[in-house]
């Protein structure tokens, strides 16, 4: 269930009496996830001089899945995979974004996000909340071909943005090209072809000086 001490967005303009109870819960959830548009990520946009937000990131992944599904090493259900990428970052509404190249921030990430999942999905009717929580767990555990491909998209998309930014978060202090390869290698768990392409971009970025050469601890 949700933390009753946390104000919900819907409290600003409560729904009128008489609204069906199930719809009330569903509308409340839909309003609350508007917060996703305010969660800034580290990745720079290509089309504007600002950072990407989580809602934009999730939309981009949802477009990538049907376009790149042909490169999956295992057959995937495209619709199911789209569901996974659309909801995978919803918990960051309460848990916040955890930068990929900040190991200190990731120490309690799993705990923060689990608590957030309980609270956020607890806003929904029990059956839907349970279903979305199962999808979120599936993504986190990468136990299915769909989840592995969804995770690959999650790592490939910022790689493309950083390439377009001529480095972007690859230039994070202390981070090297080897660190980038290590963080992105999960792409290869779902698609050898996409990981080959990803390595090409990382290698060329290193050659051009957009990331530091050598190994590191980040």
LUMRO-468407 format. One line per field, with one value per residue: chain; x, y, z of N, C-alpha, C in turn; residue number from 0. Coordinates in nm, 4 decimals, always signed. Example, Ala and Ser with C-alpha at 12.3 -4.5 7.8 and 13.67 -1.06 7.14 Angstrom:
BEGIN
kette: (A,A)
n.x: (+1.3190,+1.2850)
n.y: (-0.5690,-0.2250)
n.z: (+0.7800,+0.7080)
ca.x: (+1.2300,+1.3670)
ca.y: (-0.4500,-0.1060)
ca.z: (+0.7800,+0.7140)
c.x: (+1.3200,+1.2900)
c.y: (-0.3300,+0.0030)
c.z: (+0.7800,+0.7870)
nr: (0,1)
***
This chain:
BEGIN
kette: (A,A,A,A,A,A,A,A,A,A,A,A,A,A,A,A,A,A,A,A,A,A,A,A,A,A,A,A,A,A,A,A,A,A,A,A,A,A,A,A,A,A,A,A,A,A,A,A,A,A,A,A,A,A,A,A,A,A,A,A,A,A,A,A,A,A,A,A,A,A,A,A,A,A,A,A,A,A,A,A,A,A,A,A,A,A,A,A,A,A,A,A,A,A,A,A,A,A,A,A,A,A,A,A,A,A,A,A,A,A,A,A,A,A,A,A,A,A,A,A,A,A,A,A,A,A,A,A,A,A,A,A,A,A,A,A,A,A,A,A,A,A,A,A,A,A,A,A,A,A,A,A,A,A,A,A,A,A,A,A,A,A,A,A,A,A,A,A,A,A,A,A,A,A,A,A,A,A,A,A,A,A,A,A,A,A,A,A,A,A,A,A,A,A,A,A,A,A,A,A,A,A,A,A,A,A,A,A,A,A,A,A,A,A,A,A,A,A)
n.x: (+0.0835,+0.0279,+0.2326,+0.0743,+0.1453,+0.2576,+0.1795,-0.0480,-0.0642,-0.3230,-0.4592,-0.4576,-0.6623,-0.9230,-1.1095,-1.4593,-1.7327,-1.8938,-1.7584,-1.6642,-1.5152,-1.3001,-1.2185,-1.1477,-0.9143,-0.7523,-0.7412,-0.6172,-0.3626,-0.2786,-0.2668,-0.0715,+0.1613,+0.2341,+0.4388,+0.6671,+0.7584,+0.9071,+1.1387,+1.4671,+1.7190,+2.0650,+2.1433,+2.1975,+1.9687,+1.9272,+1.7960,+1.7604,+1.8984,+1.9225,+1.8773,+1.7501,+1.4256,+1.2650,+1.0203,+1.0424,+1.2585,+1.1488,+0.9470,+1.1076,+1.2383,+1.0181,+0.9624,+1.1912,+1.1818,+0.9884,+1.1124,+1.3721,+1.3468,+1.3928,+1.6583,+1.6902,+1.8295,+1.6799,+1.3423,+1.0970,+0.8100,+0.6753,+0.4822,+0.4641,+0.7223,+0.7286,+0.5527,+0.7148,+0.9288,+0.7936,+0.7089,+0.9342,+1.0882,+0.9141,+0.9232,+1.1137,+0.9904,+0.9437,+1.1802,+1.3873,+1.6308,+1.9083,+2.2275,+2.4148,+2.6922,+2.7691,+2.8734,+2.8429,+2.5890,+2.4402,+2.4421,+2.2287,+2.0244,+1.8545,+1.7044,+1.5742,+1.4220,+1.2583,+1.0960,+0.9716,+0.8325,+0.6456,+0.4904,+0.4024,+0.2737,+0.0894,-0.1138,-0.2940,-0.5869,-0.6006,-0.5522,-0.4444,-0.2290,-0.0720,-0.0109,+0.1397,+0.3516,+0.4623,+0.5530,+0.7444,+0.9249,+1.0015,+1.1433,+1.3570,+1.4828,+1.5518,+1.4708,+1.3467,+1.3328,+1.2136,+1.2504,+1.5274,+1.5786,+1.4459,+1.6043,+1.8384,+1.7636,+1.7346,+1.9965,+2.1098,+1.9833,+2.0672,+2.3323,+2.3250,+2.2393,+2.4564,+2.6567,+2.5687,+2.6018,+2.8677,+3.0097,+2.8900,+2.7635,+2.9751,+3.1914,+3.2003,+3.3663,+3.6382,+3.5432,+3.6003,+3.6529,+3.6565,+3.5004,+3.2550,+3.2110,+3.1881,+2.9537,+2.7678,+2.7696,+2.5636,+2.3852,+2.4627,+2.3595,+2.1122,+2.1234,+2.3533,+2.4171,+2.3337,+2.4971,+2.7455,+2.7258,+2.6982,+2.9461,+3.1099,+3.0414,+3.1209,+3.3962,+3.4814,+3.4143,+3.5952,+3.8325,+3.8089,+3.8425,+3.6316,+3.5823,+3.7668,+4.0649,+4.1708,+4.1450,+3.9250,+3.7833,+3.5213)
n.y: (-0.1198,+0.2378,+0.5027,+0.6796,+0.9236,+1.0624,+1.3157,+1.2917,+1.3604,+1.3810,+1.4789,+1.7493,+1.8312,+1.6852,+1.3983,+1.3922,+1.2927,+0.9803,+0.8660,+0.5609,+0.3120,+0.1499,+0.2778,+0.5197,+0.4522,+0.3737,+0.6121,+0.7736,+0.6573,+0.6995,+0.9779,+1.0199,+0.9095,+1.1048,+1.2376,+1.1207,+1.2618,+1.4600,+1.3592,+1.3791,+1.2447,+1.1516,+1.1531,+1.3430,+1.5215,+1.4914,+1.6685,+1.9034,+2.1433,+2.0186,+1.7907,+1.4564,+1.3381,+1.0866,+0.9969,+1.0585,+0.8980,+0.6394,+0.6356,+0.6451,+0.3992,+0.2333,+0.2784,+0.1778,-0.0981,-0.2397,-0.1656,-0.2711,-0.5341,-0.7421,-0.8059,-0.9515,-1.2201,-1.4314,-1.5337,-1.2837,-1.1541,-0.8797,-0.6917,-0.7523,-0.6913,-0.4186,-0.3333,-0.3850,-0.2002,+0.0391,+0.0597,+0.0221,+0.2218,+0.3524,+0.3375,+0.5187,+0.7541,+0.7804,+0.6774,+0.8046,+0.8858,+0.6758,+0.7330,+0.5693,+0.5612,+0.6104,+0.4603,+0.4811,+0.5888,+0.3755,+0.1894,+0.1516,+0.1195,-0.0968,-0.1468,+0.1026,+0.1192,-0.1046,-0.0477,+0.1776,+0.0611,-0.0997,+0.1018,+0.2645,+0.0884,-0.0054,+0.1777,+0.1078,-0.0934,-0.4141,-0.6418,-0.5325,-0.3881,-0.5975,-0.7259,-0.5311,-0.5055,-0.7586,-0.7488,-0.5478,-0.6713,-0.8827,-0.7462,-0.6415,-0.8747,-1.0004,-1.2456,-1.3532,-1.3811,-1.1477,-0.9642,-0.9506,-0.8375,-0.5956,-0.4793,-0.4549,-0.2583,-0.0494,+0.0043,+0.0526,+0.2795,+0.5251,+0.5062,+0.5692,+0.8369,+0.9494,+0.9112,+1.0880,+1.3208,+1.3447,+1.2175,+1.2860,+1.1395,+0.9674,+1.1140,+1.1514,+1.2282,+1.0193,+0.7990,+0.5546,+0.4351,+0.1594,+0.1178,+0.2008,+0.0055,-0.2174,-0.1572,-0.1553,-0.4063,-0.5828,-0.5611,-0.7493,-0.9809,-1.0100,-0.9540,-1.0236,-0.8911,-0.6229,-0.5561,-0.5749,-0.3552,-0.1560,-0.1719,-0.0892,+0.1846,+0.2739,+0.2122,+0.3743,+0.6213,+0.6344,+0.6383,+0.8864,+1.0505,+1.1016,+0.9663,+0.8451,+0.6609,+0.3339,+0.1316,+0.1469,+0.2157,+0.2924)
n.z: (+0.0000,-0.0366,+0.0999,+0.3349,+0.4291,+0.2290,+0.0078,-0.2634,-0.6145,-0.7082,-0.4942,-0.5112,-0.6764,-0.6047,-0.7142,-0.8037,-0.5864,-0.6284,-0.8355,-0.9817,-0.7764,-0.8586,-1.0936,-0.9779,-0.8364,-1.0521,-1.2057,-1.0179,-1.0025,-1.2690,-1.2777,-1.0819,-1.1958,-1.3668,-1.2572,-1.3537,-1.5671,-1.4591,-1.3572,-1.3925,-1.6006,-1.6579,-1.9194,-2.2168,-2.4277,-2.7846,-2.9511,-2.8116,-2.5812,-2.3128,-2.0347,-2.0559,-1.9563,-1.7472,-1.8562,-2.1248,-2.1890,-2.1450,-2.3396,-2.5693,-2.5565,-2.5917,-2.8564,-2.9726,-2.9272,-3.1104,-3.3481,-3.3404,-3.2726,-3.4461,-3.4212,-3.1934,-3.0120,-2.9245,-2.9883,-2.9262,-2.7538,-2.8744,-2.7855,-2.5123,-2.4326,-2.4813,-2.2821,-2.0591,-2.0901,-2.0770,-1.8131,-1.6566,-1.5307,-1.3620,-1.0850,-1.0148,-0.9729,-0.7015,-0.5979,-0.7250,-0.9835,-1.0546,-1.1308,-1.3855,-1.3816,-1.1214,-0.8640,-0.5849,-0.5488,-0.6252,-0.4232,-0.2374,-0.4130,-0.4972,-0.2658,-0.2250,-0.4585,-0.4441,-0.2214,-0.3276,-0.5412,-0.4066,-0.2892,-0.5066,-0.6974,-0.5283,-0.5320,-0.7222,-0.8215,-0.6641,-0.8329,-1.0701,-0.9680,-0.8685,-1.1098,-1.2524,-1.0767,-1.0991,-1.3619,-1.3383,-1.1623,-1.3280,-1.5300,-1.3762,-1.2890,-1.5205,-1.6325,-1.8508,-2.2142,-2.3141,-2.1051,-2.0977,-2.3471,-2.3177,-2.1181,-2.2626,-2.4480,-2.2699,-2.2053,-2.4522,-2.5620,-2.4162,-2.4933,-2.7639,-2.7420,-2.6063,-2.7932,-2.9929,-2.8520,-2.8482,-2.6484,-2.3857,-2.0964,-2.0910,-2.0386,-1.7704,-1.4691,-1.3836,-1.5181,-1.7659,-2.1059,-2.0904,-1.8652,-1.9641,-2.1605,-1.9925,-1.8465,-2.0479,-2.1578,-2.1060,-2.3091,-2.4934,-2.3863,-2.4908,-2.7605,-2.9937,-3.2271,-3.1885,-2.9737,-3.0939,-3.2647,-3.0704,-2.9374,-3.1437,-3.1637,-2.9077,-2.9145,-3.1278,-3.0251,-2.8150,-2.9636,-3.0819,-2.8685,-2.6989,-2.4715,-2.1869,-2.2271,-2.1198,-1.8176,-1.5302,-1.2058,-1.1853)
ca.x: (+0.0000,+0.1048,+0.2638,-0.0327,+0.2024,+0.3018,+0.0685,-0.0628,-0.0979,-0.4678,-0.5130,-0.4667,-0.7960,-0.9848,-1.2178,-1.5909,-1.8011,-1.9721,-1.6717,-1.6453,-1.3987,-1.1869,-1.1716,-1.0836,-0.7782,-0.6785,-0.7166,-0.5188,-0.2330,-0.2429,-0.2270,+0.0530,+0.2783,+0.2757,+0.5653,+0.7797,+0.8063,+0.9922,+1.2593,+1.5729,+1.8268,+2.1932,+2.1649,+2.1564,+1.8864,+1.9901,+1.7213,+1.7498,+2.0093,+1.8830,+1.8816,+1.6310,+1.3529,+1.2330,+0.9081,+1.0972,+1.3406,+1.0620,+0.8851,+1.2072,+1.2563,+0.8979,+0.9773,+1.3040,+1.1502,+0.9406,+1.2054,+1.4951,+1.3166,+1.4478,+1.7957,+1.6910,+1.8848,+1.5698,+1.2136,+1.0338,+0.6762,+0.7017,+0.3888,+0.5032,+0.8471,+0.6925,+0.5009,+0.8271,+1.0074,+0.7106,+0.6930,+1.0553,+1.1419,+0.8107,+0.9589,+1.2008,+0.9042,+0.9676,+1.3169,+1.4839,+1.7185,+2.0401,+2.3195,+2.4827,+2.8346,+2.7866,+2.8579,+2.7969,+2.4443,+2.3755,+2.4553,+2.0970,+1.9263,+1.7551,+1.6152,+1.4919,+1.3281,+1.1600,+1.0015,+0.8948,+0.7412,+0.5361,+0.4058,+0.3396,+0.1810,-0.0160,-0.2218,-0.3853,-0.6640,-0.5076,-0.5129,-0.3566,-0.1061,+0.0064,+0.0366,+0.2477,+0.4658,+0.5232,+0.6258,+0.8634,+1.0179,+1.0522,+1.2460,+1.4726,+1.5492,+1.5938,+1.4565,+1.2809,+1.3904,+1.1583,+1.3161,+1.6661,+1.5786,+1.4077,+1.7241,+1.9309,+1.7179,+1.7599,+2.1385,+2.1455,+1.9297,+2.1595,+2.4543,+2.3011,+2.2365,+2.5927,+2.7278,+2.5280,+2.6549,+3.0140,+3.0595,+2.7857,+2.8005,+3.1033,+3.2941,+3.1893,+3.4984,+3.6757,+3.4883,+3.6793,+3.5847,+3.6387,+3.3840,+3.1369,+3.1918,+3.1412,+2.8151,+2.6814,+2.7836,+2.4365,+2.3189,+2.4971,+2.2782,+1.9885,+2.1465,+2.4938,+2.4299,+2.3242,+2.6157,+2.8524,+2.7088,+2.7265,+3.0920,+3.1670,+3.0240,+3.2057,+3.5358,+3.5076,+3.4112,+3.7246,+3.9347,+3.7931,+3.8690,+3.5066,+3.5895,+3.9050,+4.1163,+4.2209,+4.0475,+3.9019,+3.7038,+3.3868)
ca.y: (+0.0000,+0.3606,+0.5739,+0.7776,+1.0530,+1.1276,+1.3737,+1.2480,+1.4697,+1.3911,+1.5526,+1.8910,+1.8495,+1.5541,+1.3570,+1.4103,+1.1768,+0.9056,+0.7980,+0.4191,+0.2930,+0.0966,+0.3869,+0.6181,+0.4049,+0.3770,+0.7526,+0.8226,+0.6078,+0.7671,+1.1143,+1.0165,+0.8808,+1.2262,+1.2766,+1.0649,+1.3662,+1.5535,+1.2895,+1.3998,+1.1490,+1.2142,+1.1558,+1.4656,+1.5079,+1.5271,+1.7756,+2.0231,+2.1594,+1.9842,+1.6485,+1.3762,+1.2925,+0.9434,+0.9675,+1.0608,+0.7775,+0.5221,+0.6428,+0.6121,+0.2537,+0.1703,+0.2864,+0.0938,-0.2421,-0.2959,-0.1383,-0.3494,-0.6709,-0.8395,-0.8383,-1.0309,-1.3539,-1.5238,-1.4728,-1.2091,-1.0980,-0.7363,-0.6208,-0.7749,-0.6186,-0.2767,-0.3117,-0.3839,-0.0764,+0.1531,+0.0702,-0.0154,+0.3324,+0.4197,+0.3442,+0.6341,+0.8627,+0.7919,+0.6364,+0.8902,+0.8245,+0.6363,+0.7413,+0.4433,+0.5688,+0.6558,+0.3390,+0.5127,+0.6077,+0.2479,+0.0981,+0.1188,+0.1333,-0.2051,-0.1258,+0.2209,+0.0939,-0.2027,+0.0277,+0.2626,-0.0255,-0.1343,+0.2188,+0.3127,-0.0098,-0.0207,+0.2724,+0.0462,-0.2092,-0.5202,-0.7286,-0.4593,-0.3591,-0.7202,-0.7521,-0.4386,-0.5395,-0.8773,-0.7036,-0.4757,-0.7730,-0.9554,-0.6616,-0.6327,-1.0044,-1.0394,-1.3905,-1.3928,-1.3149,-1.0127,-0.8787,-0.9290,-0.7430,-0.4660,-0.4257,-0.4156,-0.1289,+0.0478,+0.0392,+0.0987,+0.4134,+0.6313,+0.4955,+0.6481,+0.9783,+0.9910,+0.9210,+1.2129,+1.4311,+1.3351,+1.1742,+1.2911,+1.0854,+0.8970,+1.2073,+1.1606,+1.2144,+0.8875,+0.6928,+0.5253,+0.3587,+0.0224,+0.1204,+0.2085,-0.1287,-0.3080,-0.1243,-0.1788,-0.5436,-0.6527,-0.5614,-0.8752,-1.0906,-1.0186,-0.9390,-1.0157,-0.7922,-0.4884,-0.5323,-0.5483,-0.2154,-0.0723,-0.1687,-0.0058,+0.3250,+0.3008,+0.2092,+0.4927,+0.7348,+0.6368,+0.6799,+1.0302,+1.1238,+1.1352,+0.8977,+0.8213,+0.5274,+0.2651,+0.0746,+0.2273,+0.1511,+0.3502)
ca.z: (+0.0000,-0.0446,+0.2227,+0.3466,+0.4645,+0.1054,-0.0690,-0.4014,-0.7050,-0.7226,-0.3796,-0.5457,-0.7327,-0.5826,-0.8028,-0.7407,-0.5305,-0.7261,-0.9311,-0.9527,-0.6900,-0.9371,-1.1796,-0.8916,-0.8117,-1.1780,-1.2381,-0.9211,-1.0484,-1.3940,-1.2437,-1.0041,-1.2781,-1.4371,-1.1952,-1.4290,-1.6587,-1.3844,-1.3103,-1.4903,-1.6143,-1.6893,-2.0640,-2.2863,-2.5478,-2.9113,-3.0182,-2.7281,-2.4870,-2.1768,-2.0045,-2.0810,-1.8383,-1.7487,-1.9457,-2.2612,-2.2009,-2.1577,-2.4724,-2.6704,-2.5518,-2.6485,-3.0022,-3.0125,-2.9194,-3.2359,-3.4575,-3.3299,-3.2279,-3.5416,-3.3833,-3.0703,-3.0307,-2.8984,-3.0242,-2.8158,-2.7687,-2.8817,-2.6994,-2.3735,-2.4105,-2.4729,-2.1467,-1.9655,-2.0977,-2.0376,-1.6672,-1.5829,-1.4512,-1.2840,-0.9431,-0.9924,-0.9258,-0.5579,-0.5626,-0.7919,-1.0833,-1.0065,-1.2453,-1.4156,-1.3520,-0.9838,-0.7821,-0.4492,-0.5542,-0.6503,-0.3093,-0.1813,-0.5209,-0.4956,-0.1516,-0.2516,-0.5666,-0.3971,-0.1389,-0.4184,-0.6168,-0.3166,-0.2697,-0.6297,-0.7528,-0.4297,-0.5602,-0.8192,-0.7758,-0.6252,-0.9439,-1.1610,-0.8963,-0.8658,-1.2448,-1.2853,-0.9934,-1.1586,-1.4802,-1.2925,-1.1125,-1.4443,-1.5914,-1.2878,-1.2768,-1.6570,-1.6351,-1.9750,-2.3327,-2.3237,-2.0056,-2.1398,-2.4590,-2.2610,-2.0518,-2.3691,-2.4987,-2.1639,-2.2109,-2.5862,-2.5910,-2.3764,-2.5721,-2.8855,-2.7058,-2.5744,-2.9207,-3.0577,-2.7706,-2.8544,-2.5184,-2.2841,-1.9652,-2.1006,-1.9891,-1.6251,-1.4062,-1.3346,-1.6027,-1.8848,-2.2108,-2.0412,-1.7767,-2.0500,-2.2182,-1.8873,-1.8115,-2.1635,-2.2059,-2.0894,-2.4404,-2.5566,-2.3332,-2.5683,-2.9042,-3.0332,-3.3343,-3.1315,-2.8926,-3.1902,-3.3060,-2.9553,-2.9166,-3.2505,-3.1252,-2.7917,-2.9587,-3.2091,-2.9343,-2.7458,-3.0599,-3.1064,-2.7466,-2.6289,-2.3427,-2.1470,-2.2528,-2.0017,-1.7259,-1.4113,-1.1001,-1.1787)
c.x: (+0.0867,+0.1293,+0.1655,+0.0199,+0.2477,+0.1810,+0.0681,-0.1007,-0.2489,-0.5314,-0.5288,-0.6033,-0.8687,-1.0984,-1.3522,-1.6441,-1.8799,-1.8882,-1.6522,-1.5134,-1.2772,-1.1296,-1.1000,-0.9377,-0.6936,-0.6447,-0.6105,-0.3779,-0.1869,-0.2009,-0.0912,+0.1751,+0.3131,+0.4082,+0.6856,+0.8414,+0.9009,+1.1229,+1.3665,+1.6769,+1.9566,+2.2127,+2.1184,+2.0639,+1.9691,+1.9276,+1.7114,+1.8653,+1.9601,+1.8941,+1.7458,+1.5590,+1.3099,+1.1193,+0.9552,+1.1811,+1.2539,+0.9919,+0.9830,+1.2324,+1.1378,+0.8985,+1.0877,+1.2670,+1.0963,+1.0360,+1.3260,+1.4723,+1.3756,+1.5904,+1.8039,+1.7441,+1.7811,+1.4403,+1.1534,+0.8919,+0.6931,+0.6107,+0.4242,+0.6288,+0.8212,+0.6357,+0.6148,+0.9024,+0.9251,+0.7028,+0.8231,+1.1093,+1.0369,+0.8491,+1.0486,+1.1216,+0.9279,+1.1127,+1.4229,+1.5677,+1.8526,+2.1360,+2.3999,+2.6276,+2.8630,+2.7664,+2.8072,+2.6459,+2.3707,+2.3759,+2.3195,+1.9864,+1.8165,+1.6548,+1.5208,+1.3841,+1.2227,+1.0534,+0.9113,+0.7937,+0.6212,+0.4377,+0.3303,+0.2370,+0.0675,-0.1306,-0.3300,-0.4773,-0.5710,-0.4619,-0.4177,-0.2242,-0.0139,+0.0664,+0.1521,+0.3718,+0.5370,+0.6044,+0.7542,+0.9690,+1.0809,+1.1642,+1.3730,+1.5521,+1.5988,+1.5827,+1.3901,+1.3502,+1.3411,+1.2276,+1.4605,+1.6728,+1.5403,+1.5270,+1.8263,+1.8922,+1.7483,+1.9058,+2.1791,+2.1012,+2.0211,+2.2932,+2.4409,+2.3017,+2.3769,+2.6797,+2.6959,+2.5811,+2.8081,+3.0732,+2.9529,+2.8347,+2.9259,+3.2162,+3.2860,+3.3268,+3.5222,+3.6285,+3.5742,+3.5961,+3.5626,+3.5202,+3.2556,+3.1081,+3.1354,+2.9949,+2.7184,+2.6817,+2.6547,+2.3564,+2.3420,+2.4223,+2.1514,+2.0130,+2.2949,+2.5136,+2.4249,+2.4445,+2.7384,+2.8469,+2.7414,+2.8749,+3.1600,+3.1574,+3.1139,+3.3532,+3.5711,+3.5039,+3.5411,+3.8342,+3.9305,+3.8174,+3.7447,+3.4952,+3.7364,+3.9452,+4.1651,+4.1102,+4.0358,+3.8170,+3.5622,+3.2828)
c.y: (+0.1244,+0.4184,+0.6884,+0.9159,+1.1293,+1.1863,+1.3190,+1.3666,+1.4900,+1.4688,+1.7016,+1.9264,+1.7162,+1.5252,+1.3704,+1.2800,+1.1080,+0.8353,+0.6533,+0.3970,+0.2433,+0.2048,+0.4943,+0.5789,+0.4127,+0.5203,+0.8120,+0.7820,+0.6823,+0.9111,+1.1136,+0.9922,+0.9965,+1.2778,+1.2266,+1.1686,+1.4641,+1.4903,+1.2991,+1.2891,+1.2246,+1.2332,+1.2874,+1.4337,+1.5428,+1.6546,+1.9038,+2.0249,+2.1393,+1.8342,+1.5841,+1.3478,+1.1466,+0.9086,+0.9651,+0.9366,+0.6542,+0.5187,+0.5994,+0.4615,+0.1823,+0.1776,+0.1928,-0.0535,-0.2965,-0.2734,-0.2322,-0.4945,-0.7761,-0.8820,-0.9187,-1.1708,-1.4629,-1.4560,-1.4012,-1.1684,-0.9469,-0.6584,-0.6339,-0.6944,-0.4688,-0.2450,-0.2999,-0.2512,+0.0453,+0.1688,+0.0549,+0.0955,+0.4029,+0.4337,+0.4644,+0.7594,+0.8877,+0.7620,+0.7281,+0.8129,+0.7906,+0.6365,+0.6129,+0.4454,+0.6272,+0.5372,+0.3667,+0.5271,+0.4752,+0.1518,+0.0553,+0.1260,+0.0282,-0.1853,-0.0094,+0.1899,-0.0094,-0.1346,+0.1135,+0.1806,-0.0642,-0.0185,+0.2569,+0.2139,-0.0396,+0.0770,+0.2105,-0.0556,-0.3285,-0.6052,-0.6587,-0.4246,-0.4796,-0.7491,-0.6594,-0.4664,-0.6626,-0.8398,-0.6314,-0.5729,-0.8503,-0.8762,-0.6614,-0.7632,-1.0576,-1.1909,-1.4417,-1.3255,-1.1710,-0.9171,-0.8513,-0.8291,-0.6033,-0.4008,-0.3802,-0.2801,-0.0176,+0.0931,+0.0947,+0.2429,+0.5266,+0.6243,+0.5785,+0.7980,+1.0295,+1.0000,+1.0540,+1.3350,+1.4335,+1.3076,+1.1730,+1.2379,+0.9989,+0.9836,+1.2265,+1.1416,+1.0743,+0.7717,+0.6777,+0.4495,+0.2135,+0.0130,+0.1225,+0.0714,-0.2249,-0.2842,-0.1592,-0.3237,-0.6244,-0.6533,-0.6953,-0.9948,-1.1120,-1.0169,-0.9227,-0.9065,-0.6501,-0.4572,-0.5076,-0.4027,-0.1204,-0.0609,-0.0830,+0.1421,+0.3614,+0.3077,+0.3343,+0.6190,+0.7475,+0.6869,+0.8306,+1.1154,+1.1658,+1.0616,+0.8696,+0.6786,+0.4656,+0.2137,+0.1624,+0.1526,+0.2005,+0.2490)
c.z: (+0.0000,+0.0926,+0.2359,+0.3856,+0.3415,+0.0318,-0.2115,-0.4888,-0.7142,-0.6069,-0.4101,-0.6043,-0.7217,-0.6809,-0.7301,-0.6828,-0.6415,-0.8302,-0.8873,-0.8778,-0.7674,-1.0284,-1.0986,-0.8663,-0.9387,-1.2195,-1.1451,-0.9622,-1.1736,-1.3708,-1.1739,-1.0920,-1.3709,-1.3804,-1.2745,-1.5224,-1.5917,-1.3380,-1.4173,-1.4836,-1.6458,-1.8391,-2.1260,-2.4029,-2.6709,-2.9674,-2.9368,-2.6290,-2.3434,-2.1586,-2.0315,-1.9502,-1.8561,-1.8440,-2.0910,-2.2873,-2.2243,-2.2925,-2.5804,-2.6750,-2.6157,-2.8008,-3.0512,-3.0186,-3.0519,-3.3526,-3.4571,-3.2891,-3.3212,-3.5062,-3.2542,-3.0996,-3.0056,-2.9416,-2.9033,-2.8550,-2.7614,-2.7876,-2.5522,-2.3402,-2.4010,-2.3353,-2.0453,-1.9697,-2.0567,-1.8861,-1.5897,-1.4938,-1.3656,-1.1374,-0.9127,-0.9557,-0.7771,-0.5193,-0.6218,-0.8923,-1.0187,-1.1244,-1.2622,-1.3716,-1.2142,-0.8904,-0.6410,-0.4452,-0.5709,-0.5331,-0.2544,-0.2862,-0.5135,-0.3825,-0.1765,-0.3548,-0.5277,-0.3113,-0.2273,-0.4978,-0.5321,-0.3038,-0.3962,-0.6843,-0.6552,-0.4467,-0.6482,-0.7532,-0.7595,-0.7431,-1.0399,-1.0942,-0.8924,-1.0033,-1.2815,-1.2023,-1.0489,-1.2826,-1.4406,-1.2409,-1.2279,-1.5120,-1.5064,-1.2844,-1.4109,-1.6765,-1.7626,-2.0933,-2.3471,-2.2272,-2.0434,-2.2552,-2.4103,-2.1929,-2.1544,-2.4279,-2.3991,-2.1637,-2.3480,-2.6109,-2.5428,-2.4480,-2.7005,-2.8548,-2.6753,-2.6994,-2.9883,-2.9829,-2.7709,-2.7160,-2.4115,-2.1509,-1.9710,-2.0442,-1.8369,-1.5612,-1.3512,-1.4197,-1.7280,-1.9876,-2.1682,-1.9455,-1.8576,-2.1105,-2.1140,-1.8536,-1.9248,-2.2119,-2.1942,-2.2197,-2.5095,-2.5025,-2.4146,-2.7179,-2.9338,-3.1383,-3.2798,-3.0433,-2.9816,-3.2353,-3.1907,-2.9281,-3.0218,-3.2140,-3.0072,-2.8324,-3.0388,-3.1233,-2.8568,-2.8396,-3.0841,-2.9821,-2.6706,-2.4963,-2.3133,-2.1778,-2.1225,-1.9144,-1.6034,-1.3132,-1.0949,-1.2194)
nr: (0,1,2,3,4,5,6,7,8,9,10,11,12,13,14,15,16,17,18,19,20,21,22,23,24,25,26,27,28,29,30,31,32,33,34,35,36,37,38,39,40,41,42,43,44,45,46,47,48,49,50,51,52,53,54,55,56,57,58,59,60,61,62,63,64,65,66,67,68,69,70,71,72,73,74,75,76,77,78,79,80,81,82,83,84,85,86,87,88,89,90,91,92,93,94,95,96,97,98,99,100,101,102,103,104,105,106,107,108,109,110,111,112,113,114,115,116,117,118,119,120,121,122,123,124,125,126,127,128,129,130,131,132,133,134,135,136,137,138,139,140,141,142,143,144,145,146,147,148,149,150,151,152,153,154,155,156,157,158,159,160,161,162,163,164,165,166,167,168,169,170,171,172,173,174,175,176,177,178,179,180,181,182,183,184,185,186,187,188,189,190,191,192,193,194,195,196,197,198,199,200,201,202,203,204,205,206,207,208,209,210,211,212,213,214,215,216,217)
***
